[in-house]
Amino acid sequence: MYGSYSLGRAMVAPVNSWASAVQALWSHPAFPGAGTLFGRSVASASELLERATRSYAKPPFGLETTGIDGRTVAVREVVCLGTPFCNLVHFERDARRRDPKVLVVAPLSGHHASLLRDTVQRLLPDHDLYLTDWIDARLVPLSAGRFDLDDYVDLVRRFLQALGPDVHVIAVCQPSVPVLAAVSLLAEDRDPATPRSMTLMAGPIDARKNPTQVDRVATTRSLRWFEMTAIQRVPAGEPGFLRKVYPGFLQLTAFVSLNVGRHADAHRRLYRDLLAGDEESAEVVRRFYDDYLAVMDLPAEYYLQTIASVFQRHDLARGEMVWRGKRPVRPTAIEATALFTIEGEKDDITGAGQTFAAHDLCTSIPAGRRQEYVQSGAGHYGVFSGRRWREEIAPRIASFIRGS
């Protein structure tokens, strides 16, 4: 399947080049007819065809500045700790401030960490920000070994330990489970790197609650079925040749199938905006889909272990999660870390109550250090991007972190 997909992408490459050329020609102000209704129609249709046949590369964060105390300061992305499957990136600001140190754990679910651009941009002015920047598994050589859910937990622990004490952690969606497990182990060890606060956003702590279509797919098929149908080997020509992966294009297909109508409407709206010359509205749609359609492969071991542990057996929610096959994960060991859970009212990926379930597990955290919030009108992506994130959710997180 992976080889056929690669061949298909190669076959449509000439169509992409042709569409790009036509779009550039008919939108050039010096070309006769470019400004006419017919010219705009050709240019708009060509842009949609170019986007439909494009191979989307990992988008850059592009966050070169931020505003602090009414002035613009420079921002640099610095890899402060590199591993084969993930880099710890520090968004260094040219500002002498002792802001809270925050680790944002991006989801390893098929999209690049740049999907959290809006998350990072909004947090930057008030926090010393670090982020997990996942590496596409097809680019990781076989010699780097395997990466599974236990390795994910270890990675979070290692990054928290590297950042030292007085750190806060934010898990966006999927990493809520490994982050809660990592913090549980650190707390039980009384490790100084145990974070002062933990914010879990739209994460499947207990996928049994209000199961969505994503949850139902995971529970109506056997693990063997996922292994036989979803796992592929990276084809020749890639650094990760022969590595077993869950291809990003399969994950993207699954995501799009959940909301085909919504994505079709978005592209119809993009065409109308382009035709009307509304470049500002068109750019909003472009930027979202530049991130959304750029996908990465996941290590097969991690994907299958997550399906089994999180969505089929519900190990953490049932108090039966075991790290490395020998050590129980005990969220009750967490006492000093403040907990904040955030959900979206209209989330169709992580159902209502799935993230709040963390409160039922972390019973040793005093009630005064636990908060929960449901954002009205927000879907899954609206929890960490868009207007509601910027105006309503982010200020609550900032206040929670500074009060922890």
C-alpha positions, 0 to 999 in steps of 0.5 A: 500500500505504501509503495502504491501511495508513493507511486500515485504521488509521483504520477500526479506531480506533473499535474501539480506543476501544471496547475501551479503554472496556470495559477501563477499565470492567470493571477499575475497582474501583467497577464491580460484577463487576469483581473476578469471574472474568468481569469479569477475563476481559472486562477482559483480553480487552479489553486485548488487543483494544485493544493489537491495534488501537492505533497505537503511538507512539514510546515515551519512554526514561523514565530520569529517575534512575540510581544512582551510588555508592549514591545516586540522581541525576537524569538529563536527555535533552539533544539536543546535536547535531541533524540532519534524520534523527538527533539525538545525545542526551546522558543528562546525570547530576547527578554529578561523575564522570569516567566513560568517554565512550560513544556508543551507536549504535542500529540504524536498522532499523525500531524506535525507539532507545527499544528500547535502554532496557535497554541505556542504563539498565544503562550509565548508572551507569558511563558518560557516555552518548550515543545516536543517536536516529533520526527517523522518515523519514515525519516528515522533509520532502523538502527535507531531502534523501536519506539512504543508507549513506554518509550513515550513515557520515558521521553516525557520524564527525560524532558521534564528532568532536563528542564529541572524543577519548577516546570509546568507541563501541558498535554494537548490531546493524545499525550494526556495519557503518557504525560499523566503516567510520566508525572505519576512515576516522577511523583512516586519517585519524589523526583525534583522534576515532578511538575508544579502543574499539569494541564490536560487538554482534550485527552483520552484519559478514559475513552469509555466515557461518551465514546466517539467514532474514533473510540468505536473504530478502535474497539470494534476491531481486533489489534490483529486487524490493525496490525494487518491493515494499518501497518506498512513498511517504509519504502525504499528511498527513505531514511527509515527504509523497512521500518514498520510504521502507521503511515500518515496518509492513512491517519489523514484519510481517517480524520477526513472521513469523520468530517467529509462535509466540513472539509468540502465546505471549507474548500468551497468557501476557499474557492468563493473567497479567492473568486471574490478577492477576499485574500484575508479569509482565503489565507485563514483556510490556506494556513489551516490546511497547510498544517492539517494536510501535512502528515507524518508516519508513526512508529508501529510499536507505539501505534499498536500499543496505544490502540491496545492500552488506551482505547481497547483495554483502558489500562490507565482508567482502570488502574491497570497500566504497567510501565515496562511490564513490571511497574504499576502506574499510580496516579494516586502518587501525585500530591503536589502537582496541580491539575487542570483539565480542559474539554471542548463542548463539541469535541467529536474526537475526544468525548465529553468526560474523557479528560475530566476522568483524570480527577477520578484518578488523581485523588491525592491532589487537594481539591483546591489544586484541581480545576476543570473547564469545558469550553462552550462551542469548541470542537477538538481543534478549537480547544488549542487553536482559534479565537476561543483558545486565544480569548478564553482558554489560554488566559485560564491556563496562564492564570492556573500556572501562575497560581500553582 
